[in-house]
């Protein structure tokens, strides 16, 4: 699309040429505090997302902590 649509419309081109826009300069570099705040509020990757893809892995994520808790309880009861 190399055609300029304003070549045909002289009135529109004249009106647009009348306006002058002054862009203020903004600091692009952020400070340490802003980078730290951005680090705190940035979303993190969930480490369990890869386990949630299949039903078998999801079941393992639910059952393994229960089995480990029961095992630790038996070890403590045997130690008494």
C-alpha positions as CSV (number, residue, x, y, z in Angstrom):
1,X,0.0,0.0,0.0
2,X,2.3,2.7,-1.3
3,X,-0.4,5.2,-2.2
4,X,-0.9,8.2,0.0
5,X,-4.7,8.8,0.5
6,X,-4.0,12.5,1.3
7,X,-2.7,13.3,-2.2
8,X,-6.3,13.4,-3.5
9,X,-7.7,15.4,-0.6
10,X,-6.0,18.8,-0.6
11,X,-8.4,20.3,2.0
12,X,-7.7,17.5,4.5
13,X,-3.9,17.9,3.9
14,X,-4.0,21.6,4.4
15,X,-6.0,21.2,7.7
16,X,-3.5,18.6,9.0
17,X,-0.6,20.8,8.1
18,X,-2.0,23.6,10.2
19,X,-1.6,21.6,13.4
20,X,1.7,21.2,15.2
21,X,2.1,18.6,17.9
22,X,4.7,19.0,20.6
23,X,5.7,15.7,22.2
24,X,7.0,16.1,25.8
25,X,10.1,14.1,26.6
26,X,9.6,11.3,29.1
27,X,12.3,9.5,30.9
28,X,12.5,5.9,29.5
29,X,14.9,4.5,32.0
30,X,13.3,3.4,35.2
31,X,14.9,3.6,38.6
32,X,15.8,0.9,41.0
33,X,12.7,1.4,43.0
34,X,10.4,1.1,40.0
35,X,12.2,-2.1,38.8
36,X,11.9,-3.6,42.3
37,X,8.2,-2.8,42.4
38,X,7.7,-4.3,38.9
39,X,9.5,-7.4,40.1
40,X,7.2,-7.7,43.1
41,X,4.0,-7.3,41.1
42,X,5.0,-9.3,38.0
43,X,3.2,-12.6,37.5
44,X,5.1,-15.8,38.3
45,X,5.0,-19.2,36.6
46,X,3.2,-21.8,38.5
47,X,5.5,-24.8,39.0
48,X,2.6,-27.2,39.2
49,X,1.2,-26.3,35.8
50,X,3.0,-29.2,34.1
51,X,1.4,-31.6,36.5
52,X,-2.1,-30.3,35.9
53,X,-2.1,-31.4,32.2
54,X,-3.1,-35.0,32.9
55,X,-5.5,-36.6,35.3
56,X,-2.9,-39.1,36.5
57,X,-0.4,-36.4,37.4
58,X,-3.1,-34.3,39.1
59,X,-4.0,-37.3,41.2
60,X,-0.4,-37.7,42.2
61,X,-0.2,-34.1,43.3
62,X,-3.2,-34.6,45.6
63,X,-2.2,-38.1,47.0
64,X,1.5,-37.7,47.5
65,X,1.3,-35.2,50.4
66,X,-1.3,-37.3,52.2
67,X,0.9,-40.4,51.9
68,X,4.0,-38.5,53.0
69,X,2.0,-37.2,56.0
70,X,0.9,-40.6,57.0
71,X,4.4,-42.0,56.7
72,X,5.8,-39.3,58.9
73,X,3.1,-39.9,61.5
74,X,3.9,-43.6,61.6
75,X,7.6,-42.9,61.9
76,X,6.9,-40.6,64.9
77,X,4.6,-43.2,66.5
78,X,7.3,-45.9,66.2
79,X,9.9,-43.6,67.6
80,X,8.0,-43.2,70.9
